[in-house]
Amino acid sequence: MTTSSSQPHTAVMLMAYGTPRHRDEIEPYYTDIRRGRPPTPEALADLVARYEAIGGLSPLAALTERQQQQLQHELDELDPGGFRVELGLKHADPKIEASVEKLAQEGVTKITGLVLAPHYSSYSIGQYLDRTRTTADPHGISVSGVESWATEPAFVEFIARDLTQRLEQMNGNAHVVFTAHSLPERIISAGDPYPDELRATAEAVATIVGLEEGHGWSIGWQSAGRTPEPWIGPDILDVIDDLGARGEHSGVIVSAVGFVADHLEVLYDLDIEARARAEGVGLAFDRTACVNDDSEVLKALAHRVIAAG
């Protein structure tokens, strides 16, 4: 594995949302999400209850570290000593800014940013890359980035293989809903490509699997923020209600292609909340696997990192 002393050509800033690693980090984490405003006791209790429902805490921290290790391995295979992968998180330590400062102190002059999310939005991936550049610029560090991997063949094929097996288990009579984390609707009016990015993934997977839009698959959104402004819809729970009312399918398979690791928005929002909604309207429920540290997908991302540099 590449170390800081080996002075690799490029540092890779692998960025993700972040999650609490211990129970006493939940409130600071939630406060950071709320831009420094502490949550109400009721809101904090609700979040803690969701973590309890999936086993106490999210496995995201450990999974992100495994993704870092696998990406480092794949880069070392392709270009031994050429890259060093650092983690930079949005709402947990190590924060993006702290990781960039650390690299600057060690004399790094070039960073390639990769966000653990396939679909570009100025509201998400754009912000991660901007935070990297804002911190790197005063140090004279150049920053490039992988902005989208929505139709990366290895990613699409990973989802398609898993989805095919789950459709067979439901005897082909399931409707597939592709989902990603909702964002405020104002991004659409500003011309943000995020909805089109999700559609590109859905269409690529559906083409391989042989699904027809409308009857075979549709798009839903999930985990919208609890704010007064409208968020992109339809919400996955509303989609499930509609499928149950139509009575054309015996089950629903959610493919959360906007998420690449098992965490709260998948393990609770889908595996618990959406499953209960589906069963309540008479639908069998299943969900496609997340990428996590799949070697083929991480190898493909390693190639994209090299190309971006």
JOVEN-V992911 format. One record per residue. BURIAL is # if it has 24 or more other C-alpha atoms within 12 Angstrom, else .. Layout:
burial->[BURIAL BURIAL]
//
This chain:
burial->[. # . . . . . # # # # # # # # # # # # # # . . . . # # # # # . # . . . . . . . . . . . # . . # # . # # . . # . . # # # # # . # # # # # # # # # # # # # # . . . . # # # # # # # # # # # # # # # # # # # # # # # # . . . # # # # # # # # # # # # # # # # # # # # # # # # # # . # # . . . . # # # # # # # # # # # # # # # # # # # # # # # # . # # . . . . # # # # # # # # # # # # # # . . . . . . . # # # . # # # # # # # # # # . . # . # . . . . # # # # # # # # # . . . . . . # # # # # # # . # # # # # # . . . . # # # # # # # # # # # # # # # # # # # # # # # . # # # . # # . . # . # # # # # # # # # # # # # # # # # # # # # # # # . . .]
//
